[in-house]
Amino acid sequence: MQESNEGRRVNLDLLDEVREQACIRFESLKRMVELKHKTKLKPRQFRVADLVMRKAHPYQLKNKLSPKWTSPFRVVGVLGNGAYRLETLEVGAIPQIYNGANLKFYFSRDIFILYK
């Protein structure tokens, strides 16, 4: 009984050190994950009048062969921090704001027709 009480006291004395080591390991892991994420991130910056494709919403995907990107859209506003306002070429402005991570450039041989 006395030995187990001494063991508990020793564990309580070491508790602060164990917590500090856990915090250090957590911060280290957090930095490694952040670095890994930043290396895989493809920064894209769009300008006004650029043609872009938008990632399809899940309700637009009818099956696994459905196109993953919908297009084309024209950038009409750059709001900063990767946020953009878009418009369709036929209908006009879209009231929603889109994140640049869900957009990619649209390339076409018929691009000169779309700018007329």
JOPE-V609702 format. One record per residue. PSI is psi in degrees with one decimal (none if undefined). OMEGA is omega in radians with two decimals (none if undefined). D_FIRST is the distance of its C-alpha to the first C-alpha in whole Angstrom. Layout:
((PSI,OMEGA,D_FIRST) (PSI,OMEGA,D_FIRST))
This chain:
((-43.9,-3.12,0) (-35.1,3.12,4) (-40.1,3.14,5) (-34.6,3.08,5) (-40.0,3.11,6) (-39.2,3.10,9) (-39.9,3.10,10) (-40.2,3.12,11) (-41.2,3.11,13) (-43.9,3.11,15) (-38.9,3.11,16) (-35.6,3.10,17) (-34.6,-3.12,19) (-4.7,-3.07,20) (-41.7,3.13,21) (-41.1,3.12,24) (-41.9,3.13,26) (-41.1,3.10,25) (-42.2,3.12,27) (-43.9,3.11,30) (-38.9,3.11,30) (-40.1,3.10,30) (-41.8,3.14,33) (-43.7,3.11,35) (-40.1,3.14,34) (-45.7,3.12,36) (-40.0,3.11,39) (-45.3,3.12,40) (-41.0,3.14,40) (-41.7,3.11,42) (-38.9,3.12,44) (-41.9,3.12,45) (-41.7,3.12,45) (-43.5,3.12,48) (-42.7,3.12,50) (-41.4,3.12,50) (-43.5,-3.10,51) (-30.7,3.13,54) (-27.2,3.14,55) (-13.9,-3.09,56) (131.7,3.10,57) (101.9,-3.12,61) (131.0,3.11,62) (132.9,3.07,66) (125.7,-3.13,68) (152.2,3.09,71) (166.0,3.09,74) (137.8,3.14,76) (1.1,3.03,78) (145.0,3.05,76) (131.6,-3.07,76) (162.2,3.00,73) (144.1,-3.13,71) (140.3,3.09,68) (135.0,-3.10,65) (142.3,3.06,66) (154.5,-3.13,64) (-32.9,3.14,62) (-16.0,3.09,64) (-16.0,-3.13,67) (105.3,-3.10,66) (-34.3,3.10,67) (-176.3,-3.05,66) (-12.9,3.12,65) (0.4,3.11,68) (148.4,3.12,69) (137.7,-3.10,69) (-13.6,-3.12,66) (139.5,3.07,68) (145.2,-3.06,71) (175.3,-0.33,74) (157.5,3.06,76) (154.4,3.10,75) (135.5,3.09,76) (124.8,3.12,74) (-13.0,3.12,76) (138.0,3.06,73) (115.2,-3.04,70) (-7.4,-3.12,68) (158.9,-3.12,65) (31.8,3.07,62) (16.1,3.13,63) (139.7,-3.07,65) (149.1,2.97,68) (139.4,-3.08,71) (163.3,2.97,73) (150.4,3.04,76) (158.6,-3.11,77) (-25.6,-3.11,81) (-50.7,-2.97,82) (-46.9,-3.12,81) (-150.5,-3.01,80) (146.3,3.06,77) (130.5,-3.06,73) (-15.7,-3.08,71) (160.5,3.06,68) (137.2,-3.06,66) (146.0,3.09,65) (139.4,-3.13,62) (-21.5,3.11,64) (-21.4,-3.14,61) (13.6,-3.14,63) (152.8,2.97,66) (159.1,-3.09,68) (145.5,3.09,72) (123.0,3.13,74) (135.6,-3.13,77) (152.0,3.04,80) (-23.3,-3.12,84) (25.3,-3.03,85) (-31.3,-3.12,84) (-26.4,3.10,87) (-37.2,-3.08,88) (-24.6,-3.12,85) (-8.1,-3.11,85) (none,none,89))
